[in-house]
Amino acid sequence: MSKMTWITQEEIVDKFHWSAELNLAEEMNEEGYFYDLSKWQFGNGRMKLIHDMLLEMSNFFESIDKNPGVTIYEVKDVFGFLRVDLFSTHQNIYSIKEHYEKLSEVTCSECGDSGTLRLMKDRSMVLCESCHYDRLF
């Protein structure tokens, strides 16, 4: 993949305001909170996948002339793969989410090229040959 423009979490949420994660810690009292959200710590390849997933969801809602009906609870990395916890009454949204989660299994999280799961010393990541080499040295 050619060099991408860096995509930030703030830019994504500004473009898709409905995609801001629901912070249950703010919604519940101190004794009963579920979790605190942390800032996304993804490479640009992963951020591009998240952007494209939300764009496809947004386009779906435009196609049915509805406001986006999605609540996102968390966007995270689980054993090197993208996982998105959300709720929607539209089954198409789950299909889109699952498609991008599957793409994350073969897309370099750093640059967006084709990649494979690599066991790094501190975590698992999907990386292409070049990004894997860069992390080794």
Rosetta constraint file for C-alpha pairs under 8 A:
AtomPair CA 1 CA 111 HARMONIC 7.05 0.50
AtomPair CA 1 CA 112 HARMONIC 6.34 0.50
AtomPair CA 1 CA 113 HARMONIC 5.16 0.50
AtomPair CA 3 CA 111 HARMONIC 7.60 0.50
AtomPair CA 4 CA 44 HARMONIC 7.69 0.50
AtomPair CA 4 CA 111 HARMONIC 7.54 0.50
AtomPair CA 6 CA 44 HARMONIC 6.02 0.50
AtomPair CA 7 CA 11 HARMONIC 6.72 0.50
AtomPair CA 7 CA 12 HARMONIC 7.40 0.50
AtomPair CA 7 CA 44 HARMONIC 6.32 0.50
AtomPair CA 7 CA 47 HARMONIC 6.18 0.50
AtomPair CA 7 CA 48 HARMONIC 6.85 0.50
AtomPair CA 8 CA 12 HARMONIC 6.40 0.50
AtomPair CA 8 CA 47 HARMONIC 7.19 0.50
AtomPair CA 9 CA 13 HARMONIC 6.19 0.50
AtomPair CA 9 CA 39 HARMONIC 7.89 0.50
AtomPair CA 9 CA 40 HARMONIC 6.78 0.50
AtomPair CA 9 CA 47 HARMONIC 7.65 0.50
AtomPair CA 10 CA 14 HARMONIC 5.97 0.50
AtomPair CA 11 CA 15 HARMONIC 6.13 0.50
AtomPair CA 12 CA 16 HARMONIC 5.99 0.50
AtomPair CA 12 CA 17 HARMONIC 7.90 0.50
AtomPair CA 12 CA 51 HARMONIC 6.26 0.50
AtomPair CA 13 CA 17 HARMONIC 4.90 0.50
AtomPair CA 13 CA 18 HARMONIC 7.39 0.50
AtomPair CA 13 CA 19 HARMONIC 5.94 0.50
AtomPair CA 13 CA 20 HARMONIC 5.64 0.50
AtomPair CA 16 CA 20 HARMONIC 7.76 0.50
AtomPair CA 16 CA 54 HARMONIC 7.13 0.50
AtomPair CA 16 CA 55 HARMONIC 7.87 0.50
AtomPair CA 16 CA 58 HARMONIC 7.75 0.50
AtomPair CA 18 CA 68 HARMONIC 6.87 0.50
AtomPair CA 18 CA 70 HARMONIC 7.26 0.50
AtomPair CA 18 CA 71 HARMONIC 7.59 0.50
AtomPair CA 19 CA 54 HARMONIC 7.45 0.50
AtomPair CA 19 CA 70 HARMONIC 7.46 0.50
AtomPair CA 19 CA 71 HARMONIC 7.16 0.50
AtomPair CA 19 CA 72 HARMONIC 6.20 0.50
AtomPair CA 20 CA 72 HARMONIC 6.81 0.50
AtomPair CA 21 CA 37 HARMONIC 7.88 0.50
AtomPair CA 21 CA 71 HARMONIC 7.29 0.50
AtomPair CA 21 CA 72 HARMONIC 4.88 0.50
AtomPair CA 21 CA 73 HARMONIC 5.09 0.50
AtomPair CA 21 CA 74 HARMONIC 5.84 0.50
AtomPair CA 21 CA 75 HARMONIC 7.69 0.50
AtomPair CA 22 CA 71 HARMONIC 6.93 0.50
AtomPair CA 22 CA 72 HARMONIC 6.04 0.50
AtomPair CA 22 CA 73 HARMONIC 5.07 0.50
AtomPair CA 22 CA 74 HARMONIC 7.52 0.50
AtomPair CA 23 CA 27 HARMONIC 6.65 0.50
AtomPair CA 23 CA 35 HARMONIC 7.58 0.50
AtomPair CA 23 CA 36 HARMONIC 6.53 0.50
AtomPair CA 23 CA 37 HARMONIC 6.20 0.50
AtomPair CA 23 CA 73 HARMONIC 7.08 0.50
AtomPair CA 24 CA 28 HARMONIC 6.08 0.50
AtomPair CA 24 CA 33 HARMONIC 6.27 0.50
AtomPair CA 24 CA 34 HARMONIC 5.91 0.50
AtomPair CA 24 CA 35 HARMONIC 6.44 0.50
AtomPair CA 24 CA 36 HARMONIC 7.17 0.50
AtomPair CA 24 CA 73 HARMONIC 7.95 0.50
AtomPair CA 25 CA 29 HARMONIC 7.36 0.50
AtomPair CA 25 CA 30 HARMONIC 7.46 0.50
AtomPair CA 25 CA 33 HARMONIC 4.63 0.50
AtomPair CA 25 CA 34 HARMONIC 5.86 0.50
AtomPair CA 25 CA 35 HARMONIC 5.54 0.50
AtomPair CA 25 CA 36 HARMONIC 5.43 0.50
AtomPair CA 26 CA 33 HARMONIC 7.67 0.50
AtomPair CA 27 CA 33 HARMONIC 7.67 0.50
AtomPair CA 28 CA 32 HARMONIC 6.03 0.50
AtomPair CA 28 CA 33 HARMONIC 5.18 0.50
AtomPair CA 28 CA 34 HARMONIC 7.87 0.50
AtomPair CA 29 CA 33 HARMONIC 6.01 0.50
AtomPair CA 37 CA 74 HARMONIC 7.44 0.50
AtomPair CA 40 CA 75 HARMONIC 7.67 0.50
AtomPair CA 40 CA 76 HARMONIC 7.49 0.50
AtomPair CA 42 CA 46 HARMONIC 5.90 0.50
AtomPair CA 42 CA 47 HARMONIC 6.30 0.50
AtomPair CA 42 CA 109 HARMONIC 7.08 0.50
AtomPair CA 42 CA 110 HARMONIC 7.72 0.50
AtomPair CA 43 CA 47 HARMONIC 6.33 0.50
AtomPair CA 43 CA 109 HARMONIC 5.35 0.50
AtomPair CA 43 CA 110 HARMONIC 4.36 0.50
AtomPair CA 43 CA 111 HARMONIC 7.26 0.50
AtomPair CA 44 CA 48 HARMONIC 6.05 0.50
AtomPair CA 44 CA 109 HARMONIC 6.65 0.50
AtomPair CA 44 CA 110 HARMONIC 5.25 0.50
AtomPair CA 44 CA 111 HARMONIC 5.93 0.50
AtomPair CA 44 CA 112 HARMONIC 7.21 0.50
AtomPair CA 45 CA 49 HARMONIC 6.51 0.50
AtomPair CA 45 CA 107 HARMONIC 7.25 0.50
AtomPair CA 45 CA 108 HARMONIC 6.01 0.50
AtomPair CA 45 CA 109 HARMONIC 4.52 0.50
AtomPair CA 45 CA 110 HARMONIC 4.70 0.50
AtomPair CA 45 CA 111 HARMONIC 4.46 0.50
AtomPair CA 45 CA 112 HARMONIC 3.86 0.50
AtomPair CA 45 CA 113 HARMONIC 7.58 0.50
AtomPair CA 46 CA 50 HARMONIC 6.34 0.50
AtomPair CA 46 CA 82 HARMONIC 7.64 0.50
AtomPair CA 46 CA 104 HARMONIC 7.14 0.50
AtomPair CA 46 CA 107 HARMONIC 7.81 0.50
AtomPair CA 46 CA 108 HARMONIC 7.39 0.50
AtomPair CA 46 CA 109 HARMONIC 4.60 0.50
AtomPair CA 46 CA 110 HARMONIC 6.70 0.50
AtomPair CA 46 CA 111 HARMONIC 7.99 0.50
AtomPair CA 46 CA 112 HARMONIC 6.92 0.50
AtomPair CA 47 CA 51 HARMONIC 6.11 0.50
AtomPair CA 48 CA 52 HARMONIC 6.05 0.50
AtomPair CA 48 CA 112 HARMONIC 7.45 0.50
AtomPair CA 49 CA 53 HARMONIC 6.02 0.50
AtomPair CA 49 CA 100 HARMONIC 6.66 0.50
AtomPair CA 49 CA 103 HARMONIC 7.96 0.50
AtomPair CA 49 CA 104 HARMONIC 7.38 0.50
AtomPair CA 50 CA 54 HARMONIC 6.24 0.50
AtomPair CA 50 CA 100 HARMONIC 7.70 0.50
AtomPair CA 51 CA 55 HARMONIC 6.11 0.50
AtomPair CA 52 CA 56 HARMONIC 6.14 0.50
AtomPair CA 53 CA 57 HARMONIC 6.29 0.50
AtomPair CA 53 CA 96 HARMONIC 6.71 0.50
AtomPair CA 53 CA 97 HARMONIC 6.73 0.50
AtomPair CA 53 CA 100 HARMONIC 6.25 0.50
AtomPair CA 54 CA 58 HARMONIC 6.02 0.50
AtomPair CA 55 CA 59 HARMONIC 6.09 0.50
AtomPair CA 56 CA 60 HARMONIC 6.19 0.50
AtomPair CA 56 CA 96 HARMONIC 7.29 0.50
AtomPair CA 57 CA 61 HARMONIC 6.48 0.50
AtomPair CA 57 CA 68 HARMONIC 7.82 0.50
AtomPair CA 57 CA 93 HARMONIC 6.22 0.50
AtomPair CA 57 CA 96 HARMONIC 6.94 0.50
AtomPair CA 58 CA 62 HARMONIC 6.29 0.50
AtomPair CA 58 CA 68 HARMONIC 6.52 0.50
AtomPair CA 59 CA 63 HARMONIC 6.11 0.50
AtomPair CA 60 CA 64 HARMONIC 6.58 0.50
AtomPair CA 60 CA 92 HARMONIC 7.98 0.50
AtomPair CA 61 CA 65 HARMONIC 5.96 0.50
AtomPair CA 61 CA 66 HARMONIC 5.19 0.50
AtomPair CA 61 CA 67 HARMONIC 6.21 0.50
AtomPair CA 61 CA 68 HARMONIC 5.63 0.50
AtomPair CA 61 CA 69 HARMONIC 7.89 0.50
AtomPair CA 62 CA 66 HARMONIC 6.14 0.50
AtomPair CA 62 CA 67 HARMONIC 7.49 0.50
AtomPair CA 69 CA 88 HARMONIC 5.84 0.50
AtomPair CA 69 CA 89 HARMONIC 7.08 0.50
AtomPair CA 69 CA 90 HARMONIC 7.61 0.50
AtomPair CA 70 CA 86 HARMONIC 6.85 0.50
AtomPair CA 70 CA 87 HARMONIC 5.75 0.50
AtomPair CA 70 CA 88 HARMONIC 4.71 0.50
AtomPair CA 70 CA 89 HARMONIC 7.77 0.50
AtomPair CA 70 CA 93 HARMONIC 7.94 0.50
AtomPair CA 71 CA 86 HARMONIC 5.45 0.50
AtomPair CA 71 CA 87 HARMONIC 5.14 0.50
AtomPair CA 71 CA 88 HARMONIC 6.51 0.50
AtomPair CA 72 CA 84 HARMONIC 7.41 0.50
AtomPair CA 72 CA 85 HARMONIC 6.06 0.50
AtomPair CA 72 CA 86 HARMONIC 4.21 0.50
AtomPair CA 72 CA 87 HARMONIC 6.49 0.50
AtomPair CA 73 CA 84 HARMONIC 7.68 0.50
AtomPair CA 73 CA 85 HARMONIC 5.32 0.50
AtomPair CA 73 CA 86 HARMONIC 5.37 0.50
AtomPair CA 73 CA 87 HARMONIC 7.88 0.50
AtomPair CA 74 CA 84 HARMONIC 5.84 0.50
AtomPair CA 74 CA 85 HARMONIC 5.13 0.50
AtomPair CA 74 CA 86 HARMONIC 7.12 0.50
AtomPair CA 75 CA 82 HARMONIC 7.38 0.50
AtomPair CA 75 CA 83 HARMONIC 5.99 0.50
AtomPair CA 75 CA 84 HARMONIC 4.59 0.50
AtomPair CA 75 CA 85 HARMONIC 6.46 0.50
AtomPair CA 76 CA 82 HARMONIC 5.96 0.50
AtomPair CA 76 CA 83 HARMONIC 5.37 0.50
AtomPair CA 76 CA 84 HARMONIC 6.42 0.50
AtomPair CA 77 CA 81 HARMONIC 5.35 0.50
AtomPair CA 77 CA 82 HARMONIC 4.83 0.50
AtomPair CA 77 CA 83 HARMONIC 5.95 0.50
AtomPair CA 78 CA 82 HARMONIC 6.39 0.50
AtomPair CA 78 CA 83 HARMONIC 6.45 0.50
AtomPair CA 79 CA 123 HARMONIC 7.24 0.50
AtomPair CA 79 CA 124 HARMONIC 5.51 0.50
AtomPair CA 79 CA 125 HARMONIC 7.24 0.50
AtomPair CA 80 CA 105 HARMONIC 7.72 0.50
AtomPair CA 80 CA 117 HARMONIC 6.94 0.50
AtomPair CA 80 CA 123 HARMONIC 7.35 0.50
AtomPair CA 80 CA 124 HARMONIC 4.74 0.50
AtomPair CA 80 CA 125 HARMONIC 4.21 0.50
AtomPair CA 80 CA 126 HARMONIC 5.94 0.50
AtomPair CA 81 CA 101 HARMONIC 6.96 0.50
AtomPair CA 81 CA 104 HARMONIC 5.66 0.50
AtomPair CA 81 CA 105 HARMONIC 5.66 0.50
AtomPair CA 81 CA 125 HARMONIC 7.29 0.50
AtomPair CA 81 CA 126 HARMONIC 7.26 0.50
AtomPair CA 82 CA 100 HARMONIC 7.91 0.50
AtomPair CA 82 CA 101 HARMONIC 5.34 0.50
AtomPair CA 82 CA 104 HARMONIC 5.70 0.50
AtomPair CA 82 CA 105 HARMONIC 7.70 0.50
AtomPair CA 83 CA 101 HARMONIC 6.02 0.50
AtomPair CA 84 CA 97 HARMONIC 7.08 0.50
AtomPair CA 84 CA 101 HARMONIC 7.69 0.50
AtomPair CA 88 CA 93 HARMONIC 6.79 0.50
AtomPair CA 88 CA 94 HARMONIC 7.68 0.50
AtomPair CA 90 CA 94 HARMONIC 7.46 0.50
AtomPair CA 91 CA 95 HARMONIC 6.59 0.50
AtomPair CA 92 CA 96 HARMONIC 6.26 0.50
AtomPair CA 93 CA 97 HARMONIC 6.14 0.50
AtomPair CA 94 CA 98 HARMONIC 6.04 0.50
AtomPair CA 95 CA 99 HARMONIC 6.11 0.50
AtomPair CA 96 CA 100 HARMONIC 6.44 0.50
AtomPair CA 97 CA 101 HARMONIC 6.17 0.50
AtomPair CA 98 CA 102 HARMONIC 6.14 0.50
AtomPair CA 99 CA 103 HARMONIC 6.26 0.50
AtomPair CA 100 CA 104 HARMONIC 6.16 0.50
AtomPair CA 101 CA 105 HARMONIC 6.92 0.50
AtomPair CA 102 CA 106 HARMONIC 7.43 0.50
AtomPair CA 103 CA 107 HARMONIC 6.04 0.50
AtomPair CA 104 CA 108 HARMONIC 7.51 0.50
AtomPair CA 104 CA 109 HARMONIC 7.38 0.50
AtomPair CA 104 CA 126 HARMONIC 7.59 0.50
AtomPair CA 105 CA 115 HARMONIC 7.86 0.50
AtomPair CA 105 CA 116 HARMONIC 7.14 0.50
AtomPair CA 105 CA 117 HARMONIC 7.20 0.50
AtomPair CA 105 CA 126 HARMONIC 6.59 0.50
AtomPair CA 106 CA 114 HARMONIC 5.72 0.50
AtomPair CA 106 CA 115 HARMONIC 5.03 0.50
AtomPair CA 106 CA 116 HARMONIC 5.60 0.50
AtomPair CA 106 CA 117 HARMONIC 7.63 0.50
AtomPair CA 106 CA 126 HARMONIC 6.76 0.50
AtomPair CA 107 CA 112 HARMONIC 5.44 0.50
AtomPair CA 107 CA 113 HARMONIC 5.71 0.50
AtomPair CA 107 CA 114 HARMONIC 4.70 0.50
AtomPair CA 107 CA 115 HARMONIC 4.92 0.50
AtomPair CA 107 CA 116 HARMONIC 7.30 0.50
AtomPair CA 107 CA 126 HARMONIC 6.48 0.50
AtomPair CA 107 CA 127 HARMONIC 7.15 0.50
AtomPair CA 107 CA 128 HARMONIC 7.72 0.50
AtomPair CA 108 CA 112 HARMONIC 4.73 0.50
AtomPair CA 108 CA 113 HARMONIC 5.29 0.50
AtomPair CA 108 CA 114 HARMONIC 5.71 0.50
AtomPair CA 108 CA 115 HARMONIC 4.59 0.50
AtomPair CA 108 CA 116 HARMONIC 7.24 0.50
AtomPair CA 108 CA 126 HARMONIC 5.09 0.50
AtomPair CA 108 CA 127 HARMONIC 4.21 0.50
AtomPair CA 108 CA 128 HARMONIC 5.32 0.50
AtomPair CA 108 CA 131 HARMONIC 7.87 0.50
AtomPair CA 109 CA 125 HARMONIC 7.14 0.50
AtomPair CA 109 CA 126 HARMONIC 5.78 0.50
AtomPair CA 109 CA 127 HARMONIC 6.07 0.50
AtomPair CA 110 CA 127 HARMONIC 6.85 0.50
AtomPair CA 110 CA 131 HARMONIC 6.86 0.50
AtomPair CA 111 CA 128 HARMONIC 8.00 0.50
AtomPair CA 111 CA 131 HARMONIC 7.48 0.50
AtomPair CA 113 CA 128 HARMONIC 6.29 0.50
AtomPair CA 114 CA 127 HARMONIC 7.67 0.50
AtomPair CA 114 CA 128 HARMONIC 5.85 0.50
AtomPair CA 115 CA 126 HARMONIC 5.57 0.50
AtomPair CA 115 CA 127 HARMONIC 4.64 0.50
AtomPair CA 115 CA 128 HARMONIC 4.01 0.50
AtomPair CA 115 CA 129 HARMONIC 7.20 0.50
AtomPair CA 116 CA 126 HARMONIC 4.97 0.50
AtomPair CA 116 CA 127 HARMONIC 5.63 0.50
AtomPair CA 116 CA 128 HARMONIC 6.42 0.50
AtomPair CA 117 CA 124 HARMONIC 6.69 0.50
AtomPair CA 117 CA 125 HARMONIC 5.51 0.50
AtomPair CA 117 CA 126 HARMONIC 4.17 0.50
AtomPair CA 117 CA 127 HARMONIC 6.45 0.50
AtomPair CA 118 CA 124 HARMONIC 5.65 0.50
AtomPair CA 118 CA 125 HARMONIC 5.30 0.50
AtomPair CA 118 CA 126 HARMONIC 5.80 0.50
AtomPair CA 118 CA 127 HARMONIC 6.54 0.50
AtomPair CA 118 CA 132 HARMONIC 7.76 0.50
AtomPair CA 119 CA 123 HARMONIC 6.34 0.50
AtomPair CA 119 CA 124 HARMONIC 4.55 0.50
AtomPair CA 119 CA 125 HARMONIC 6.58 0.50
AtomPair CA 120 CA 124 HARMONIC 5.54 0.50
AtomPair CA 120 CA 125 HARMONIC 7.04 0.50
AtomPair CA 127 CA 131 HARMONIC 5.85 0.50
AtomPair CA 127 CA 132 HARMONIC 5.55 0.50
AtomPair CA 128 CA 132 HARMONIC 5.98 0.50
AtomPair CA 129 CA 133 HARMONIC 6.09 0.50
AtomPair CA 130 CA 134 HARMONIC 6.23 0.50
AtomPair CA 131 CA 135 HARMONIC 6.26 0.50
AtomPair CA 132 CA 136 HARMONIC 6.38 0.50
AtomPair CA 133 CA 137 HARMONIC 6.54 0.50
